[in-house]
Amino acid sequence: MFVLMDVWNTILHIVHSADLFTLGLMALAAIGAGFMTMELSGVLTTSLAALIGFAVLMFLRAVLLQHADASALLTADWHAFATMQALMLLAYVIIFAVVIGVVSTIRNAVFG
C-alpha cells in the first residue's frame, strides 16, 4: 500500500510542480500519441515513444525559446536521465499511459 502512495505522491508532485507550458507539452505529446495508438495493447510502447517526444519538445523549448547551449544541454539532460529515480520514471510512464489510453479509447469510439 505504501508503494502505491509513493507512486501517487510522485505523480501529484510532477503535475503540481510543472508550469503550464510544460504541462501543455506533456499533453501535446500524450494526445498526439493517443491519436496514433490503434489498440490498447500498444499503450506501453506508445507511452515510451511519447516520453521521448516530450524530451525532444523540452529540449527544443530550451534551445529555441530560452537560447540554451545545445551541446551543454544534451550533456546535462543525459546526466539527469542517468541519475533519475525509477519512481519518477514510473510516474511519468503512468501519466502518459493513462492519457494515451483515454485518448485512444475516445478516438476508437468516435472514429471506429
Steps between C-alpha positions, in 0.01 A plus 500: 500500500787734576642444153175617340498809719860576399411469132187713546693769689765505227233541232345787694843658546565485125165656415507767770862607456492542120419832336215533252729492197655173613158351571391613154797325341422186701139515380610560141729196503248276677197602294696468177613153601144414601375582152769277349421202726264262324457242778541516875755220485755749369460756778828417673717529190312811392553648847874451469495661155297790641753544781777527243290750303441699819875506568565626147232770541654611830845511338368709210326730746825562686709549186256706294311702759750527785814512279681225690823348372395182319809288570515592869127436532530156338773407746303632797182325388683170455650523849159593644345196330778274623443605860119505479326290761298206373195625691505828306530317167217265599280798589564661160419173322175466697396858423567456129341153487178620663464800267588292194255228602216749550569683173535174307174365642314819414652506150403137437145565628452806280678394183451125530 
